[in-house]
């Protein structure tokens, strides 16, 4: 694992439909990166990865000041 990886030890929520990942594949990739995939946004959430039609998780993440990443930003950060 790359020590510069920004996802090590971080809680990450995924919302919406992603272009390049199924739900299982994104969770597996997050675990591979050392992150903890979680299903609900809370003050302990570090990142929200945003797909199409995100629903209310986006509003909650914004209200809590959580970093929101597009799928492309996520890919760029872990490449």
PyMOL commands that set and color helices and strands:
alter all, ss='L'
color gray80, all
select helices_A, chain A and resi 23-32+56-64+71-77
alter helices_A, ss='H'
color red, helices_A
select strands_A, chain A and resi 11-15+36-38+47-50+67-70
alter strands_A, ss='S'
color yellow, strands_A
deselect
rebuild
show_as cartoon
